[in-house]
Amino acid sequence: MSSPRSGSRRGRPRAADVPARQTAVLKAALTELQSSGWGGFTMEAVARRAGASKETLYSWFGNRDGLVRALIRRNAESSLETLTAGLESSGSLETVLQQYAYELLTLLTGPASVALNRAAMTSPDLAQALRSEGRHRVGPLVEAFLAEHTRAGRIDCPDPGGAFAVLYGLVVRDTQIEVLLGADPPTDIQRRARADEAITAFLRLYAPRDHPDGE
């Protein structure tokens, strides 16, 4: 007498189910990393939390560092969507930059970013992945935004790359480092106030010059 094939939670997932299962595993991995820290973060612990097999995790991600690189990419994609949406939103230059600064501080001091940064500090390869997927991807978008508003005469940023570095420094300051070292992250009110303060200083530094049609 034959019986229906029953799937095991820890069995090899069907090809159609792989993307959803990988997403579920990455969510479980991030939760594990935030909960246990890098020292307690193991493939076995992630497999147990995700209800998957270690063999499946190794086949998908290679090793623990590969799993963290996948987490970095996933977090970067989410962050990029948030920051890009802010830059493309309607509103005055000041309002858009204030919202960008607020979102940037929120992302960099949030639990996911803190956990991934702490993990990345243990490995040059992970640190490079974090730089490549994070600031190095967002930077060109912000530079293009600043260049566009310079052409419109609203600000004067002849070197958008340098202006972005100044903007980033004004917004982030040492806040992220303090949180990584164990300080409490800024509250929502504090993030909003710091963002507004940073943009006020930035716009003062890059006020339009010789643009009679500037706004």
N, C-alpha and C positions, 0 to 999 in steps of 0.2 A: 504494500500500500504506500503510495507516494504522498508526501506532504509538501505544502507550499514552502518555498525557500524563505527562510527568515533571515533578515539582515542583522548583523551584530553592530552595536554601537561603535565597536572598535575595529570592525572589519574595513576592508579597502572600499572607499566610497566610489560610487559610480561616477563616470566621467561628467555627466550632467550635474552631479551634485557637488563637484569639486570647488567651484568658485564660492558657493555659499558656505561650504564647510571650511574653506580657507579663511573666509571672513570671520566665521565663528571662532576659529582657532586663534586668529590674530586678536580678536577682542578678549578672549580668555588669556592670551599671553600678556597683553597689556595690563589686565587686571592683576595677573600674577606678579608682573614686574613692579607694579605700584605697591602691591601688598607685601612682597617678600624682599624687594630690593635686589640689586644685582648679585649680591652674595648668595641669596637663596633662590635665584632664578635658574631653574634647570629644565631640560627638555622633559624629564619625567614629571615634574610638577605641572608643567603646562599641559602635557598630555592628559594627566589626571583631571585637571580643572576643565579641559575641553571635552573630555569623554572620547579621546582619540588614542591611537597607539603611538608609541615613540617611533616606530618604524615609519608610520605615515608622516610624522613631523620631519624626520630625517630625510625622507624622500622628497619632501616639498621644499625644505629650507636648508638642507645640508648639515647645519650644526647650530649651536646656540647663537653665534654671531650672525649667521645667515637669517635666523628668525628675527633678531633685533633689527637687522637691515630692512627686512620686510615691514617691521613695525614703523621704522623711521619713514619709509616711503609712504606707508598708509597715512601716518599722521601728517606728513608734509602735504599730501594731496588734499586732505581735509582743510589744513591751514591755508593752503594756496587758494582754495575755493572761497574761503571766508574773506581773506584779504583782498582777493580780486573783486569779489562782489562789492566790497566797501569802496574800492577805488573807482568802480564803474557806476556807483550810485549817483543819483542827482543831488544837487545841493551846492552851496558855495565851496570854493577852494578850501577855506578854513574849516568848514563843517566836515568835508570829506576827509581832510587830513586828521582832524581830531578823532574821527571815528576809526580811521586806520590805526592811529597811535593807540587808541584804547584797545582795539582788537589785538594788536601786536603784543601789548603788555599782558592781556588776558591769556593769549596763547603761550607766551614764553614763561609765565609764572604758574600755569595750570599744572595739575598733577601728571598728565601724560608727558608734557614737555620736560618737566623736571626729572621724571623717571628715566626718560630716554637720554637726556643730557648726562645724567650720572652714569648711565651704562656706557655712553660713548666716551667718557673721560678715561675709561679703562683700556681703550684700544685705539691706536692711530687709525686703523681702517674704519672703525665705527665713527670716529670723530670726523674723518673725511666724508663719510656718507652723510653725516648730519649736516655738514657745511654745504655739500653739493645739493642736497634735497631741500635745504631750508633757505638760508639767506641768499645763497647764490642763485636760487630760482626766483625768489621774490624781488630781489634787487633790481633786475632789468625792468620789471613791471612798474616799480615805483619810479625808476629813472625815466621811463617813457612818459609817465604821468607828469613828472616835473618838467620834462622837456616840452610837452604839449602846452602846459600853462605858461611856460616861459615864452613860447612863440605867440601866445595870446596876450602877453604883456602883463599878466597877473602877478608874476614873480620874476626874478632875475637869477636864473640858475644856468650860466653858460657851461658849467661842468656838472651835468646831472648825476654822474657817478659820485663825485665828491660831495654834492649836496645830499645825496642819499645817505652817505656815511655820516654826515653831520646830523641829519634827521634821525637816523637810527641811534646815534649816540645820545642825542637829546632825549629821546623817548625812553630808551632802555636804561641808560646810565649804569649804575651798579646793582640795579634791582634784581635782575636775573641771578647774578652771582650771589647776592645775599640769600636769595631763596634756595639756591643750590647748596649753600653752606648751612642751611637749616632754619633760616629766619622765616617767620610767617609771611605768606604771600600778601601783597597789598589787597585791601578790600576793594569792592566795586567802586565805592566813592573815591578811594585813594587813586585807583587806576584812572578814573575819569579826570580827576584833578591834575594828575601828573601828565596825562595826555594833553589836556588843554594848555597847561603851562609850557610843555615842550613845543607845541605848535605855535603858540604866541611868540616864543623866542625864535623859532625857525623862520616865521614870516617876517619878523623884524630884521633878521640877518639877510634875508633874500627879498627884501622889498624891491619892487620894480624901480629901475633907474632908466631914465631916458626913453620911457615908453609913454608918450603923450596919450595914447589910446588905452593905456592899462586901466584895469578896474581897481 
